[in-house]
């Protein structure tokens, strides 16, 4: 989920913590626990700082180690220990328990996005992405904000947040049901479809779709159970020449491949410069495919520059490539 949603989730969890007698009976514990659940709701996303290094590192590692099983166990210890230093009168056990719940909930809800997490590390490096909730879901965010407003006007926080979670539980069920219906519709629309990708958008009934057959890539949108195919690309086997082999060793190209399960490739020649471009088919937006990896190579197959990430115009892509070269 996005940072704003994680924040309101943390505050809401602080309201639910009022159900704990050890919290409400001790002002120091209450202050520490509320601080702990907010910090715990944000802590796993500390790996966002990897963007300062470069996109390749960020794509490979975001929601990786910081969302793993060891991290879920480590974060509450660090949070509770740090807060206990400032609030020595707090109940350390309950501070740890609520901090743990906040961290666990953060990682758990991220699993429902299309991006997913490596939540099973170190036992598995597989990305777990259920793809039923958009990274920012206005209904989930708005429901939390509404619950917090009701709480602020004097409602019982435990009852209010409990009702919020019950409503969201059924909302998630509805999202799974709609996703299943759309996948069924895609299979009916594209006979022989494999590797079907159905991703949510911020609108409840609007979903992105992409799928493969033996010969083609298909990209489109679903509006409820109505499937509209926008693009159809002939599948081409990736060449095994020196140019492509050199490009595959580039860190940006490698990072893209590690993240994207459904893409097509292009090789273009500009004078003495060859461009290898990989295009993720899952995120078509306004007739454009913004998530790409591009490498420029010279005639001797040396990398001149490369980039991977979200680009919404060719001009911006050229500027990124020029910057990486400089």
ZAPA-926711 format. One record per residue (C-alpha): y, z, x; residue in one letter. Coordinates in steps of 0.02 Angstrom, whole numbers, padded with zeros to 5 digits, always signed. Example, Ala and Ser with C-alpha at 12.3 -4.5 7.8 and 13.67 -1.06 7.14 Angstrom:
2
-00225+00390+00615a-00053+00357+00684s
***
This chain:
326
+00000+00000+00000x+00182-00013+00051x+00280+00132+00125x+00377+00167-00035x+00218+00186-00137x+00141+00300-00006x+00297+00410-00013x+00293+00432-00203x+00106+00462-00193x+00137+00601-00067x+00270+00683-00175x+00156+00671-00327x+00014+00751-00230x+00134+00893-00191x+00153+00918-00378x-00035+00921-00401x-00046+01053-00263x+00040+01173-00384x-00132+01192-00463x-00186+01288-00308x-00153+01477-00326x-00140+01494-00137x+00003+01370-00139x+00106+01435-00285x+00088+01618-00234x+00160+01595-00060x+00329+01509-00033x+00287+01471+00149x+00123+01390+00099x+00208+01291-00038x+00340+01222+00079x+00212+01182+00213x+00091+01099+00091x+00225+00990+00010x+00282+00937+00184x+00101+00910+00237x+00054+00796+00093x+00208+00688+00117x+00178+00673+00304x-00009+00645+00275x+00030+00506+00151x+00124+00413+00287x+00037+00461+00450x-00100+00327+00455x+00032+00190+00454x+00105+00248+00618x+00021+00095+00692x+00162-00008+00616x+00252+00023+00782x+00131-00105+00855x+00248-00238+00783x+00368-00191+00923x+00241-00255+01047x+00192-00420+00965x+00112-00488+00806x-00055-00523+00888x-00081-00340+00931x-00017-00285+00760x-00132-00402+00664x-00285-00349+00765x-00253-00162+00753x-00149-00122+00597x-00253-00015+00479x-00386-00005+00612x-00405+00150+00721x-00272+00249+00627x-00370+00225+00465x-00541+00261+00539x-00657+00408+00505x-00604+00500+00665x-00421+00473+00620x-00446+00539+00442x-00517+00697+00522x-00386+00706+00660x-00226+00680+00560x-00245+00836+00450x-00277+00944+00603x-00120+00879+00688x-00015+00894+00530x-00076+01067+00482x-00064+01130+00661x+00111+01063+00682x+00175+01134+00518x+00090+01301+00547x+00196+01318+00703x+00351+01315+00591x+00273+01410+00445x+00159+01542+00524x+00150+01637+00359x+00070+01488+00272x-00113+01484+00223x-00182+01373+00360x-00344+01328+00270x-00257+01267+00113x-00125+01179+00216x-00264+01084+00305x-00356+01045+00142x-00204+00969+00057x-00154+00874+00214x-00331+00805+00224x-00324+00750+00042x-00160+00658+00074x-00228+00565+00225x-00391+00523+00138x-00299+00458-00016x-00189+00347+00093x-00339+00264+00175x-00435+00256+00011x-00300+00164-00087x-00273+00041+00056x-00453-00017+00033x-00405-00094-00135x-00280-00216-00055x-00320-00389+00009x-00277-00334+00186x-00399-00188+00182x-00440-00064+00319x-00571-00029+00451x-00609+00135+00363x-00789+00143+00425x-00748+00142+00610x-00830+00189+00728x-00989+00146+00630x-00927-00026+00581x-00779-00136+00628x-00794-00231+00464x-00634-00243+00363x-00654-00168+00189x-00538-00259+00069x-00576-00255-00117x-00424-00361-00159x-00382-00294-00332x-00211-00217-00297x-00062-00303-00218x+00014-00217-00065x+00160-00173-00179x+00106-00148-00358x+00257-00119-00472x+00150-00035-00605x+00076+00092-00483x+00245+00124-00402x+00336+00132-00569x+00206+00250-00644x+00228+00370-00499x+00418+00364-00511x+00410+00394-00700x+00294+00543-00675x+00411+00616-00543x+00560+00595-00659x+00467+00683-00800x+00423+00823-00678x+00605+00835-00623x+00658+00861-00804x+00549+01016-00815x+00374+00956-00862x+00223+01044-00791x+00188+00954-00625x+00000+00983-00628x-00019+00913-00805x+00102+00770-00771x+00019+00712-00610x-00155+00735-00682x-00111+00621-00828x-00038+00497-00703x-00201+00490-00606x-00304+00469-00765x-00195+00322-00819x-00207+00242-00647x-00396+00264-00646x-00410+00153-00800x-00280+00034-00727x-00391+00008-00575x-00541-00024-00688x-00440-00155-00781x-00395-00239-00616x-00578-00248-00564x-00625-00321-00733x-00489-00454-00722x-00537-00499-00544x-00718-00522-00595x-00667-00632-00742x-00559-00740-00628x-00698-00761-00499x-00813-00817-00640x-00680-00941-00698x-00660-01008-00520x-00848-01039-00508x-00842-01133-00673x-00692-01236-00617x-00755-01276-00442x-00942-01312-00448x-01030-01259-00289x-00885-01148-00234x-00922-01024-00096x-00816-00897-00003x-00711-00871-00160x-00552-00774-00125x-00457-00697-00270x-00301-00599-00222x-00177-00507-00332x+00010-00536-00342x+00144-00419-00409x+00115-00492-00583x-00034-00423-00678x-00109-00588-00739x-00058-00697-00590x-00182-00707-00445x-00198-00816-00291x-00362-00908-00270x-00444-01002-00129x-00622-01065-00112x-00735-01176-00009x-00865-01304-00055x-00974-01400+00066x-00840-01533+00087x-00673-01461+00032x-00552-01315+00033x-00471-01277-00135x-00311-01177-00160x-00230-01128-00324x-00173-00994-00443x-00253-00904-00588x-00153-00858-00743x-00273-00745-00833x-00432-00848-00841x-00340-01014-00826x-00368-01090-00654x-00242-01213-00583x-00290-01303-00422x-00137-01351-00319x-00211-01414-00156x-00376-01489-00102x-00412-01517+00083x-00558-01607+00162x-00654-01488+00275x-00660-01543+00455x-00771-01471+00589x-00666-01396+00727x-00678-01504+00885x-00756-01430+01041x-00643-01519+01163x-00549-01438+01308x-00387-01428+01208x-00462-01327+01066x-00565-01218+01181x-00407-01174+01279x-00312-01136+01119x-00451-01022+01055x-00425-00911+01209x-00243-00880+01165x-00212-00704+01100x-00114-00761+00947x-00246-00887+00895x-00384-00757+00924x-00291-00626+00823x-00270-00749+00678x-00456-00792+00677x-00503-00607+00678x-00397-00581+00521x-00416-00740+00420x-00584-00789+00343x-00519-00946+00257x-00411-01069+00352x-00393-01250+00402x-00336-01324+00567x-00223-01464+00630x-00191-01543+00800x-00026-01636+00821x+00047-01723+00973x+00232-01718+01016x+00261-01819+01173x+00165-01728+01309x+00147-01570+01204x-00004-01538+01093x+00008-01419+00946x-00143-01327+00879x-00107-01248+00710x-00218-01137+00604x-00163-01113+00423x-00221-00970+00314x-00260-01040+00142x-00254-00873+00050x-00065-00852+00038x+00010-01012-00030x+00189-00980-00087x+00311-01109-00156x+00209-01256-00090x+00204-01177+00084x+00072-01085+00183x+00169-00948+00273x+00032-00862+00373x-00008-00969+00526x-00056-00968+00708x+00019-01100+00821x-00010-01138+01004x+00077-01271+01108x-00017-01338+01258x+00024-01463+01393x-00084-01612+01440x-00182-01501+01561x-00225-01381+01418x-00111-01242+01480x-00031-01134+01346x+00157-01163+01339x+00193-01044+01197x+00108-00974+01043x+00142-00870+00887x+00052-00795+00739x+00126-00714+00586x+00220-00747+00426x+00341-00894+00434x+00423-00970+00281x+00504-01123+00361x+00472-01240+00506x+00643-01200+00580x+00600-01015+00593x+00432-01058+00669x+00516-01164+00804x+00636-01022+00843x+00490-00900+00861x+00399-01020+00976x+00554-01049+01081x+00581-00861+01093x+00402-00830+01148x+00419-00965+01281x+00580-00887+01348x
***
